[in-house]
Every structure is written in C-alpha cells, then in structure tokens.
Amino acid sequence: MLLKEIVGQTEIKQRLLHMYADNRVPHAMLFAGPEGCGALPLAVAFAQYICCTGNKSHGDSCGECPSCLKFKKLAHPDFHQVFPIVNTSSTSTVSDDLLPKWREMFAAHTYFSAQQWFDFIGGKKQGIIGTSEAANIHKKLRLTPYESEKQIMLIWEPELMNESTSNKILKILEEPPTNTIFILVSENFGTIIPTILSRVQRINMSPIDDDSMYAYVKERYNLPDDKAQRAVHVSMGNVCRLESIVTADESSRRNFEFFKNLMRSAYTSNVPKIEACVESLRSQSPETIKSMITYSIHMLRESFMYNLDNAHLSYMTDEEEEFVRKFAQFVHVGNYIQLYNFLNSGLAEIEQNGSVRIIMTDLMLSMAGYLRMPRP
C-alpha cells in the first residue's frame, strides 16, 4: 500500500513522513479516527514505508523492492498483524489462523469496517482479540527482525481486546524489544482501557475531505457528476459508507430494511409484528445488531432533520429519502430526544451482552407511544 493511494489525509501523511525523516517515530502509536477515514490502510502504508528498502526520496515507498512486494500481499515476515476474530470452536484461535481471509478482505476492499470484517468471516458471535493473542504477540516479538531493520506489530481494533489481553501486553507495549514499533488502529479509542492509551502516542484522524472523496469516487466508479456529488455528501467523509452507497451492498440493504421494520413494528404496537421483527434477529451476530441500531440512530436523526426542510443538513440516499419523506412526520421536537435515548440505551445493553429478545421487544414497545405522539 503506497501513501499516495490513501484517500485524503494529506496533513497526517506529511506529519508521519516528518517523524520518519527526523527519526522520531514513536515505539507505540495509535491511529484513532472514525470508520472509513482510512486509519487502517494508512497504518499499513506507513509500515510499508518504514520497511521499504528501495528509493524513498520521493516521499513514498518505492513499491518495487522485495519488501514492498511482500507488503502488497500483507506477507512481510516483519509485519505482524493482529485483528479481532470470532472463535468458532473450543480451541484457542488467533489472528494467524485467519490471515488468508484477512489478506483476501484487504485485497478486495482496503477500506472496511469491523462489521464488514465480521460479516466476511461469517461470525455470529462478538468479535474479540482474546487472551491467546497476547501470548502470540510476545512469542513473535521475541525474535529479531528477519529482513528489515524494524519489525512492526499492527493491532486493529484494540478496543476489542478483553481486559486480560490488554493487561498481558502492557509491559511489552511500554518497553518493546529493540527495533520494534507498535501501530494500533481504532475506530472507537474511547473504549480502550486507560493503561493502554497512556502507553501510545495518538494520531487523531478526521473524516476525509469532500474534494478527496469526490476524486476517489470519480476515479474508481466513474459516476456522473451529480451522482458522485450526492454520494460524497451522504457518506460524510466515510469511504466505507461511500462504497456501500455506490454498490448498494448487502449490509446497507440489511440495515435499511431493519430500520423500516423497526419503526413500522414499533408504531403499530402489533405484538405479532414485534415478535416477528425480533425473531428475524436471532440469526444475526451482536456486532450486526449493533450496526443495525447505530444505523437506526443515524436515520432517526435524518428523519428529524428532514422536518427542518434544509437540504444541506440531509445525508440520505434517494431510497432512504423516499421512506423518510413519509416517516419523518412521526419524528419531531416532541419525541425525538426520547426515541433517540431508547435506541442508545438498547445499543448499550446489546454491547453488554444482554438478551436480544428482551432488549429489542422492550425497545419497540417503549417507542410505540412516542411515535404516535402528535406534533406539538
């Protein structure tokens, strides 16, 4: 992955290059930014740049040396990759067991969310970075770099490390072996335990600017100008969302259908409909359900904003707007805060591994009276 292939984030890329040129690359870094901002591909591109053995005088990896060619396949022996997985058996599983899938995912998408990763590997449980991963990290870092001057340990989504895993890597994160660099990449760094955060230098990343997003979607998908501009506006600097909008992928359709069913079932207070909606969630993983509720919170906000009749405040696709055009009348100043709080409480309870059936049934029954509340 070359730095020039990263969408936007020009200031961050220059900052990283200056760190390297001044020999100030921290031994432990955290790339922290929202979904789709490019934190993961940027981390890979920077790791490739550090290890590149070719000509780096132009401010990027050469892309042609043996090191760069191995990075292209995520197969460099000094580039260790840790990511959340879903245990599918009683035996301990670590990231290495899913490296072929990880490489396949990265080759196909480059920009992807944790939910898209879990969908790809077919997990029905909560994704985690388990305790056995900590032992694997220690084992790998006992070795000296094999081909490069540095060895790099990438940990994607460290917020999904359980407490035991986090505690087991504290010492090596604070004092890593010589010529070792940790790069952590997080979409939700606020949930990482403080003892981990205190040991890394944080690089804060923002949503990608519209001009870079527009150039990306025009080059990659060759959309007409008006459709490209609409997709960029709706995606709000999130490449994952941009690609979901352009390709109308399965996860975006699933989330949209869930939102419609959720609101219709709640509004009617029809118990059989509510039970059917809840029953449809039984086959979904907790991560998928969290994604659905997060999307519903977003769409509730869009429905409320739609009533303000201000186009630049709307971030919806044509299909979403078609539904909201009729639904928005039920979301207003008299009930928006209550509905928003119900969804957020439901999301928090799912994150705490509560019963999906009880949480979602209670959520829809609680929302029912407020959705039928007349506008003030």
C-alpha positions as CSV (number, residue, x, y, z in Angstrom):
1,M,0.0,0.0,0.0
2,L,1.5,3.3,-1.0
3,L,0.9,6.5,0.9
4,K,-0.3,8.2,-2.3
5,E,-3.1,5.6,-2.6
6,I,-4.6,6.8,0.7
7,V,-7.6,8.9,0.1
8,G,-7.1,12.4,1.5
9,Q,-5.4,12.8,5.0
10,T,-2.6,14.9,3.4
11,E,-1.7,16.6,6.7
12,I,-1.4,13.3,8.6
13,K,0.7,11.7,5.9
14,Q,3.1,14.7,5.9
15,R,3.3,14.5,9.7
16,L,4.3,10.8,9.6
17,L,6.9,11.5,6.9
18,H,8.4,14.2,9.0
19,M,8.5,11.9,12.0
20,Y,10.4,9.3,10.0
21,A,12.8,11.9,8.5
22,D,13.6,13.3,11.9
23,N,14.0,9.8,13.4
24,R,11.1,10.5,15.8
25,V,8.8,7.6,15.1
26,P,7.3,6.5,18.5
27,H,7.7,2.9,19.6
28,A,3.9,2.8,20.1
29,M,1.4,4.7,18.1
30,L,-2.4,4.8,17.9
31,F,-4.1,5.9,14.7
32,A,-7.6,6.9,16.0
33,G,-10.4,8.0,13.7
34,P,-14.0,7.3,12.7
35,E,-15.0,4.4,10.5
36,G,-13.9,4.9,6.9
37,C,-11.3,7.6,7.5
38,G,-8.5,5.4,6.2
39,A,-6.7,4.7,9.5
40,L,-6.1,1.0,8.7
41,P,-4.8,1.5,5.1
42,L,-2.7,4.4,6.3
43,A,-1.1,2.3,9.1
44,V,-0.3,-0.4,6.5
45,A,1.2,2.2,4.1
46,F,3.3,3.8,6.8
47,A,4.6,0.4,7.9
48,Q,5.5,-0.4,4.3
49,Y,7.3,3.0,4.1
50,I,9.3,2.3,7.2
51,C,10.4,-1.2,5.9
52,C,10.9,-0.2,2.3
53,T,14.5,-0.9,1.1
54,G,14.2,0.9,-2.2
55,N,14.3,4.6,-3.1
56,K,12.2,6.7,-0.7
57,S,13.5,10.1,-1.7
58,H,10.1,11.0,-3.3
59,G,8.2,10.7,0.0
60,D,6.7,7.3,-0.5
61,S,7.6,3.7,-0.6
62,C,9.2,2.6,-3.9
63,G,6.6,-0.1,-4.4
64,E,9.1,-2.3,-6.3
65,C,11.6,-3.6,-3.8
66,P,11.2,-7.1,-2.3
67,S,9.9,-5.6,1.0
68,C,7.2,-3.5,-0.8
69,L,6.1,-6.5,-2.9
70,K,5.6,-8.6,0.2
71,F,3.7,-5.8,1.9
72,K,1.4,-5.7,-1.2
73,K,0.3,-9.2,-0.2
74,L,0.5,-8.5,3.6
75,A,3.1,-11.2,3.7
76,H,6.2,-9.4,5.0
77,P,7.8,-11.6,7.8
78,D,8.5,-8.5,9.9
79,F,5.0,-7.1,9.7
80,H,2.8,-8.8,12.3
81,Q,-1.0,-8.3,12.1
82,V,-3.5,-8.7,14.9
83,F,-7.2,-8.2,14.5
84,P,-10.5,-9.3,16.2
85,I,-11.8,-12.7,15.3
86,V,-14.7,-14.9,16.3
87,N,-13.9,-18.2,18.0
88,T,-15.7,-20.9,16.1
89,S,-14.5,-23.9,18.2
90,S,-13.5,-24.7,21.7
91,T,-9.8,-24.4,20.8
92,S,-7.9,-21.1,21.1
93,T,-7.8,-19.2,17.8
94,V,-5.5,-16.3,16.9
95,S,-5.3,-13.9,14.1
96,D,-2.7,-16.0,12.2
97,D,-5.4,-18.7,11.7
98,L,-7.4,-16.2,9.6
99,L,-4.5,-14.5,7.8
100,P,-5.6,-15.8,4.4
101,K,-9.1,-14.4,4.9
102,W,-7.6,-11.1,6.2
103,R,-5.4,-10.8,3.1
104,E,-8.4,-11.6,0.9
105,M,-10.5,-8.9,2.6
106,F,-7.8,-6.3,2.3
107,A,-7.1,-7.1,-1.3
108,A,-10.8,-6.8,-2.2
109,H,-11.7,-3.7,-0.2
110,T,-8.8,-2.0,1.6
111,Y,-11.3,0.3,3.3
112,F,-13.6,-1.8,5.5
113,S,-15.3,-1.6,8.9
114,A,-15.2,-4.1,11.8
115,Q,-18.8,-5.1,10.9
116,Q,-17.8,-5.8,7.3
117,W,-14.9,-7.9,8.5
118,F,-17.2,-9.9,10.8
119,D,-19.7,-10.4,8.0
120,F,-16.9,-11.6,5.7
121,I,-15.7,-14.3,8.1
122,G,-19.2,-15.3,8.9
123,G,-19.1,-14.8,12.7
124,K,-22.3,-15.0,14.7
125,K,-20.6,-14.0,18.0
126,Q,-19.0,-10.9,19.3
127,G,-15.6,-10.4,17.7
128,I,-12.7,-10.1,20.2
129,I,-8.9,-10.1,20.5
130,G,-8.5,-12.9,23.0
131,T,-6.0,-13.8,25.7
132,S,-4.3,-16.4,23.5
133,E,-3.4,-13.5,21.1
134,A,-1.3,-11.8,23.8
135,A,0.9,-14.9,24.1
136,N,1.2,-14.9,20.3
137,I,2.3,-11.3,20.3
138,H,5.0,-12.0,22.9
139,K,6.2,-15.0,21.0
140,K,6.6,-13.1,17.8
141,L,8.4,-10.2,19.3
142,R,11.0,-12.3,21.0
143,L,12.5,-12.7,17.5
144,T,14.7,-10.1,16.0
145,P,13.7,-8.5,12.6
146,Y,14.1,-11.1,9.9
147,E,14.5,-8.9,6.7
148,S,14.0,-5.3,7.7
149,E,15.7,-3.0,10.3
150,K,12.3,-2.8,12.1
151,Q,9.6,-5.2,13.0
152,I,6.1,-3.8,13.2
153,M,3.1,-5.1,15.2
154,L,-0.2,-3.8,13.9
155,I,-3.2,-4.2,16.2
156,W,-6.5,-3.3,14.5
157,E,-9.5,-2.5,16.8
158,P,-7.6,-2.8,20.1
159,E,-10.8,-1.7,21.8
160,L,-12.0,-5.3,21.3
161,M,-9.2,-6.7,23.4
162,N,-10.6,-8.2,26.6
163,E,-9.1,-6.9,29.9
164,S,-6.9,-9.9,30.3
165,T,-5.4,-9.5,26.9
166,S,-4.8,-5.8,27.4
167,N,-3.1,-6.4,30.7
168,K,-0.8,-9.0,29.3
169,I,0.6,-6.7,26.6
170,L,1.1,-3.6,28.8
171,K,4.7,-4.3,29.6
172,I,5.8,-5.1,26.1
173,L,3.8,-2.1,24.7
174,E,5.6,0.3,27.1
175,E,9.0,-1.2,26.6
176,P,9.0,-3.1,23.3
177,P,12.1,-5.0,22.1
178,T,14.7,-3.1,20.2
179,N,13.7,-2.1,16.7
180,T,10.0,-2.8,17.3
181,I,7.1,-0.5,16.5
182,F,3.5,-1.0,17.6
183,I,0.8,0.6,15.5
184,L,-2.7,0.4,17.0
185,V,-5.7,1.4,14.8
186,S,-9.0,2.2,16.4
187,E,-12.4,3.4,15.4
188,N,-13.5,3.9,19.0
189,F,-10.5,4.7,21.1
190,G,-12.6,6.0,24.0
191,T,-13.3,2.4,25.0
192,I,-9.7,1.3,25.1
193,I,-8.5,0.9,28.7
194,P,-6.6,3.9,30.0
195,T,-3.4,1.9,30.7
196,I,-3.1,1.1,27.0
197,L,-3.9,4.7,26.0
198,S,-1.2,6.0,28.3
199,R,1.4,4.0,26.5
200,V,0.8,5.1,22.9
201,Q,1.2,8.4,21.0
202,R,-2.2,9.1,19.5
203,I,-2.6,10.3,15.9
204,N,-6.0,11.7,15.5
205,M,-7.7,11.3,12.2
206,S,-10.8,13.1,10.9
207,P,-13.4,12.2,8.2
208,I,-12.0,12.6,4.7
209,D,-12.5,15.9,3.0
210,D,-15.1,16.2,0.2
211,D,-12.6,17.0,-2.6
212,S,-10.6,13.9,-2.0
213,M,-13.7,11.8,-1.7
214,Y,-15.0,13.2,-4.9
215,A,-11.8,12.5,-6.8
216,Y,-11.8,8.9,-5.4
217,V,-15.3,8.1,-6.4
218,K,-14.9,9.6,-9.8
219,E,-11.7,7.6,-10.5
220,R,-12.9,4.3,-9.0
221,Y,-16.5,4.3,-10.2
222,N,-16.7,6.9,-13.0
223,L,-20.1,8.2,-11.8
224,P,-21.8,11.2,-13.4
225,D,-21.0,14.4,-11.6
226,D,-24.4,14.8,-9.9
227,K,-24.4,11.2,-8.5
228,A,-20.8,11.4,-7.4
229,Q,-21.5,14.7,-5.5
230,R,-24.6,13.2,-3.9
231,A,-22.7,10.0,-2.8
232,V,-19.9,12.1,-1.3
233,H,-22.3,14.4,0.6
234,V,-24.2,11.4,2.0
235,S,-21.1,9.5,3.0
236,M,-19.8,12.3,5.3
237,G,-16.1,11.5,4.8
238,N,-16.5,7.8,5.3
239,V,-15.1,5.7,2.4
240,C,-16.9,2.5,3.8
241,R,-20.2,4.3,3.6
242,L,-19.4,5.8,0.2
243,E,-18.7,2.4,-1.3
244,S,-21.8,0.9,0.4
245,I,-23.9,3.7,-1.2
246,V,-22.4,3.3,-4.7
247,T,-22.5,-0.5,-4.7
248,A,-25.7,-0.9,-2.6
249,D,-24.0,-3.7,-0.7
250,E,-25.8,-6.3,1.4
251,S,-25.1,-4.6,4.8
252,S,-26.5,-1.3,3.7
253,R,-29.7,-3.0,2.4
254,R,-30.0,-5.1,5.6
255,N,-29.6,-2.0,7.8
256,F,-32.2,-0.1,5.8
257,E,-34.7,-2.9,5.9
258,F,-34.2,-3.3,9.7
259,F,-34.8,0.4,10.3
260,K,-38.1,0.3,8.3
261,N,-39.3,-2.9,10.1
262,L,-38.3,-1.5,13.5
263,M,-40.2,1.7,13.0
264,R,-43.3,0.1,11.5
265,S,-43.5,-2.6,14.1
266,A,-43.0,-0.1,17.0
267,Y,-45.6,2.3,15.6
268,T,-48.3,-0.3,15.2
269,S,-47.7,-1.8,18.7
270,N,-48.7,-5.0,17.0
271,V,-47.3,-7.8,19.2
272,P,-47.1,-10.4,16.4
273,K,-45.2,-7.9,14.2
274,I,-42.9,-7.0,17.0
275,E,-42.2,-10.7,17.7
276,A,-41.6,-11.4,14.0
277,C,-39.1,-8.4,13.9
278,V,-37.3,-9.7,17.0
279,E,-37.3,-13.3,15.6
280,S,-35.5,-12.1,12.5
281,L,-32.6,-11.0,14.6
282,R,-31.9,-14.5,16.0
283,S,-29.5,-15.4,13.2
284,Q,-27.6,-12.1,13.5
285,S,-24.4,-11.6,15.4
286,P,-24.2,-9.0,18.2
287,E,-21.9,-6.9,16.0
288,T,-24.5,-6.9,13.2
289,I,-27.3,-5.9,15.6
290,K,-25.2,-3.1,16.9
291,S,-24.6,-2.0,13.4
292,M,-28.3,-2.0,12.7
293,I,-29.2,0.0,15.8
294,T,-26.3,2.5,15.1
295,Y,-27.7,3.0,11.6
296,S,-31.2,3.4,13.0
297,I,-29.9,6.2,15.3
298,H,-28.5,7.9,12.2
299,M,-31.7,7.5,10.3
300,L,-33.8,8.9,13.2
301,R,-31.6,12.0,13.2
302,E,-32.1,12.3,9.4
303,S,-35.8,12.0,9.8
304,F,-35.8,14.8,12.4
305,M,-33.6,17.0,10.3
306,Y,-35.8,16.4,7.3
307,N,-38.6,18.3,9.0
308,L,-36.3,21.3,9.1
309,D,-36.6,21.4,5.3
310,N,-32.9,22.2,4.8
311,A,-31.3,20.1,2.1
312,H,-27.7,20.5,3.1
313,L,-28.5,19.0,6.5
314,S,-29.7,15.8,5.0
315,Y,-27.3,12.8,4.5
316,M,-29.5,10.2,2.9
317,T,-29.6,8.2,-0.3
318,D,-32.5,8.5,-2.7
319,E,-34.1,5.3,-1.4
320,E,-33.7,6.4,2.3
321,E,-35.2,9.8,1.5
322,E,-38.2,8.2,-0.2
323,F,-39.0,6.3,3.0
324,V,-38.2,9.3,5.3
325,R,-40.4,11.6,3.2
326,K,-43.4,9.7,4.7
327,F,-42.0,8.7,8.0
328,A,-40.5,12.0,9.1
329,Q,-43.8,13.4,10.3
330,F,-43.7,11.0,13.2
331,V,-40.3,12.3,14.5
332,H,-40.4,15.8,15.9
333,V,-39.4,18.1,18.7
334,G,-41.9,16.4,21.0
335,N,-40.5,12.9,20.8
336,Y,-37.1,13.0,19.2
337,I,-35.0,13.0,22.4
338,Q,-37.0,10.2,23.9
339,L,-36.7,8.0,20.8
340,Y,-33.0,8.7,20.5
341,N,-32.5,7.7,24.1
342,F,-34.4,4.5,23.7
343,L,-32.2,3.5,20.7
344,N,-29.0,4.4,22.6
345,S,-30.0,2.5,25.7
346,G,-30.8,-0.5,23.5
347,L,-27.4,-0.3,21.8
348,A,-25.6,0.0,25.2
349,E,-27.5,-3.1,26.5
350,I,-26.6,-5.1,23.4
351,E,-22.9,-4.1,23.9
352,Q,-23.2,-5.5,27.5
353,N,-24.3,-8.9,26.0
354,G,-27.9,-8.6,27.2
355,S,-30.7,-10.7,25.8
356,V,-31.5,-9.5,22.3
357,R,-35.1,-10.8,22.5
358,I,-35.8,-8.9,25.7
359,I,-33.9,-5.7,24.8
360,M,-35.5,-5.4,21.3
361,T,-39.0,-6.2,22.4
362,D,-38.8,-3.7,25.2
363,L,-37.3,-1.1,22.8
364,M,-40.1,-1.3,20.3
365,L,-42.9,-1.3,22.9
366,S,-41.3,1.7,24.6
367,M,-41.0,3.6,21.3
368,A,-44.6,2.9,20.3
369,G,-46.3,5.5,22.4
370,Y,-43.8,8.2,21.4
371,L,-44.0,7.5,17.7
372,R,-47.8,8.1,17.8
373,M,-47.3,11.3,19.9
374,P,-48.8,14.3,17.9
375,R,-46.6,17.1,16.9
376,P,-46.6,20.0,19.4
